[in-house]
Amino acid sequence: MLPTTSPYTNGALGSRDAARHTAGAKRYKYLRRMLHLKQMDFEFAMWQMLYLFTSPQRVYRNFHYRKQTKDQWARDDPAFLVLLSIWLCVSTIGFGLVLDMGVLETLKLLLWVVFVDCIGVGLLISTLMWVITNKYLLKHPSRNFDVEWGYSFDVHLNAFYPLLVILHFLQLFFINHIAVINYDWFPGYFIGNTFWLISISYYLYITFLGYNALPFLNNTVVLLYPFALLGLLYVLSVSLGWNFTKGLCWFYKFRVQ
């Protein structure tokens, strides 16, 4: 009698190895497309950026469609990441101008924001959410259904974009003008902290929508629990005169010294 393969021993390892190679091939294809602008759909990426503000649910419907047609939840087109990087660079240069930084200081700030705040923190948050969702939120834990790390990274990028636009672009016009957020007076820290409230609310809600869109996860409502802490922190900050934007400006200046 020929030996059979147990699904819990060598066969399982073989399946995992095959999946690993498949994931590696997908990552290679994704990174390779970053070198070919003509292969990227920037128009569709801009459409996603618009709807992340107005109707983020529509963005995640497209992720469902990608799963049905390409058998993966994560993006296979780096156009969104490229546009996000451009937004990040332009807004950081704007911060340098608003804070009266020199060319060298602005370049240092740009490197910090891109490689630490965006890439470093993004990889950390994505990995943390990937571990948490696969360990605690799967309906039926098995090797056949799990959250792709690339999808967790996409969810973070989706949630990060509105936060970036609000805190790193729209807020620039209020730091030294209009409401003068960078000073310790009530209109300043009220408007500044409200920017923070709105941007972090976008981040939490879009993150929730991202994982709630996966049919093999349950109890994703727990991802909305931080809203309670966020609301409490906002009320305390306005009541006690904490100015988050002034702290951010000080931190950025401290970084480039």
C-alpha positions in Angstrom: 0.0 0.0 0.0 1.4 3.4 -0.9 1.9 5.9 1.9 -0.7 8.7 2.2 0.0 12.2 3.1 -1.4 13.5 6.3 -3.0 16.9 6.1 -1.4 17.8 9.4 2.2 16.9 8.6 4.1 17.0 5.3 1.1 17.9 3.3 0.4 21.0 5.5 4.0 22.1 5.2 3.8 21.7 1.5 0.7 23.8 1.3 2.2 26.5 3.5 5.4 26.5 1.4 3.3 26.9 -1.8 1.3 29.8 -0.2 4.6 31.4 0.8 6.0 31.2 -2.7 2.8 32.6 -4.1 2.9 35.5 -1.6 6.5 36.1 -2.5 5.6 36.2 -6.2 2.8 38.7 -5.6 5.2 41.0 -3.6 7.8 40.8 -6.4 5.2 41.7 -9.0 4.0 44.6 -6.9 7.5 46.0 -6.4 8.4 45.5 -10.0 5.4 47.5 -11.2 6.6 50.5 -9.1 9.4 50.8 -11.8 6.9 51.0 -14.6 4.7 54.0 -14.4 2.7 53.0 -17.5 1.5 49.9 -15.7 0.0 51.8 -12.8 -3.6 53.0 -12.8 -3.3 56.5 -11.3 -6.8 57.5 -12.3 -8.3 54.7 -10.3 -6.0 55.5 -7.3 -7.2 59.1 -7.3 -10.7 57.8 -7.4 -10.0 55.7 -4.3 -8.5 58.7 -2.5 -11.6 60.8 -3.2 -14.0 58.1 -1.9 -11.9 57.5 1.2 -13.2 60.9 2.3 -16.8 60.7 1.0 -17.7 57.0 0.9 -14.9 54.6 2.1 -17.2 51.6 1.9 -17.1 51.9 -1.9 -13.3 51.5 -1.8 -13.6 48.2 0.1 -16.1 46.9 -2.4 -13.4 47.1 -5.0 -11.2 44.9 -2.7 -14.0 42.3 -2.8 -14.0 42.5 -6.5 -10.2 42.0 -6.6 -10.5 38.9 -4.4 -13.1 37.4 -6.8 -11.0 38.2 -10.0 -7.4 37.9 -8.8 -7.7 35.8 -5.7 -6.1 38.3 -3.4 -7.4 41.0 -1.1 -4.3 43.2 -1.2 -3.7 45.7 -3.9 -1.6 44.5 -6.9 -1.1 48.1 -8.2 1.3 50.4 -6.3 -0.3 53.6 -7.8 -2.0 54.4 -4.5 1.2 54.1 -2.6 3.1 56.3 -5.1 0.4 59.1 -5.0 0.4 58.9 -1.2 4.2 59.3 -1.1 3.9 62.4 -3.3 1.2 63.8 -1.0 3.5 63.1 2.0 6.5 64.8 0.4 4.6 67.9 -0.7 2.8 68.4 2.6 6.1 67.9 4.5 7.8 70.6 2.4 4.8 72.8 3.3 5.3 72.1 7.0 9.0 73.1 6.5 7.9 76.4 4.9 5.3 77.2 7.6 7.8 76.5 10.4 10.5 78.6 8.7 12.9 75.8 8.2 15.9 76.0 5.9 16.5 73.7 3.0 18.6 71.2 4.9 16.2 71.1 7.9 13.3 70.5 5.5 15.2 67.7 3.9 15.9 66.1 7.3 12.2 66.4 8.2 11.2 64.8 4.9 13.5 61.8 5.6 12.1 61.5 9.1 8.5 61.6 8.0 8.9 59.3 5.0 11.1 56.6 6.5 10.0 56.7 10.2 6.5 58.1 10.4 5.1 56.6 7.2 7.2 53.5 6.4 8.4 52.5 9.9 5.2 53.2 11.9 3.1 51.9 9.0 5.0 48.5 8.9 4.7 48.3 12.7 0.9 49.0 12.8 0.2 46.7 9.8 2.1 43.8 11.4 0.4 44.4 14.8 -3.1 44.4 13.2 -2.2 41.4 11.0 -1.2 39.4 14.2 -4.2 40.6 16.2 -6.8 39.8 13.5 -5.4 36.4 12.6 -5.1 35.4 16.3 -8.2 36.8 17.8 -10.8 37.7 15.2 -11.0 34.8 12.8 -14.3 33.0 12.8 -12.8 29.6 12.1 -9.1 29.6 12.5 -7.5 27.5 9.8 -4.8 27.8 7.2 -7.3 28.3 4.4 -8.6 31.7 5.7 -6.4 34.3 7.1 -5.7 38.1 6.8 -3.0 38.8 4.2 -0.2 41.0 5.6 -0.4 43.0 2.3 -4.1 43.7 3.0 -3.3 44.9 6.5 -0.8 47.3 5.0 -3.4 48.5 2.5 -5.9 49.1 5.2 -3.3 51.2 7.1 -2.6 53.2 3.9 -6.3 53.8 3.3 -6.8 55.1 6.8 -3.6 57.1 6.8 -4.4 59.1 3.7 -7.3 61.2 5.2 -5.2 61.7 8.3 -2.3 63.0 6.2 -4.4 65.4 4.2 -6.1 66.9 7.3 -3.1 67.2 9.6 -0.3 67.7 7.1 -2.1 69.8 4.5 -5.4 71.5 5.6 -4.0 72.3 9.0 -1.1 74.2 7.5 -3.3 77.1 6.6 -4.4 77.5 10.3 -1.0 77.2 12.0 0.2 80.7 11.6 -2.9 82.2 9.9 -6.7 82.3 10.3 -6.9 80.7 13.8 -3.2 80.8 14.6 -3.2 77.2 16.0 0.4 77.4 17.1 -0.4 79.8 20.0 -1.9 79.1 23.4 -5.3 80.6 23.1 -8.7 78.9 23.0 -9.6 79.3 19.3 -6.2 78.0 18.4 -6.2 74.7 20.4 -9.9 74.2 19.9 -9.6 74.2 16.1 -6.2 72.4 16.1 -7.5 69.6 18.4 -10.6 69.3 16.3 -8.4 68.7 13.3 -6.8 65.9 15.3 -10.2 64.5 16.4 -11.5 64.4 12.8 -8.3 62.9 11.3 -8.0 60.1 13.9 -11.7 59.4 13.7 -11.2 58.8 9.9 -8.3 56.5 10.7 -10.2 54.4 13.2 -13.4 54.2 11.1 -11.6 53.3 7.8 -9.5 50.7 9.7 -12.7 49.2 11.0 -14.3 49.1 7.6 -11.3 47.4 6.2 -11.4 44.5 8.5 -15.2 44.4 8.7 -15.2 43.8 4.9 -13.5 40.4 5.4 -16.2 37.8 5.7 -14.1 35.4 7.7 -13.6 37.8 10.6 -15.9 38.4 13.5 -16.2 40.8 16.4 -14.6 43.5 14.3 -16.7 46.0 16.3 -14.0 46.0 18.9 -11.9 48.1 16.5 -14.4 50.9 17.2 -13.8 50.9 21.0 -10.9 53.4 20.8 -13.5 56.1 19.8 -14.5 56.3 23.5 -11.0 57.0 24.5 -10.6 59.5 21.6 -13.7 61.4 22.6 -12.6 61.6 26.3 -9.1 62.7 25.3 -10.6 65.5 23.1 -12.8 66.8 25.8 -9.9 66.8 28.3 -7.5 68.5 25.8 -9.9 71.4 25.1 -10.8 71.7 28.8 -7.2 71.8 30.0 -5.8 73.7 27.1 -3.6 71.0 25.6 -2.4 72.0 22.1 -1.5 68.9 20.1 -0.6 70.9 17.0 1.8 73.1 18.9 3.4 69.9 20.3 3.7 68.5 16.8 5.4 71.7 15.5 7.8 71.6 18.5 8.6 67.9 17.8 9.3 68.5 14.1 11.7 71.4 15.0 13.4 69.2 17.6 13.9 66.4 15.1 15.9 68.5 12.7 18.1 70.3 15.2 
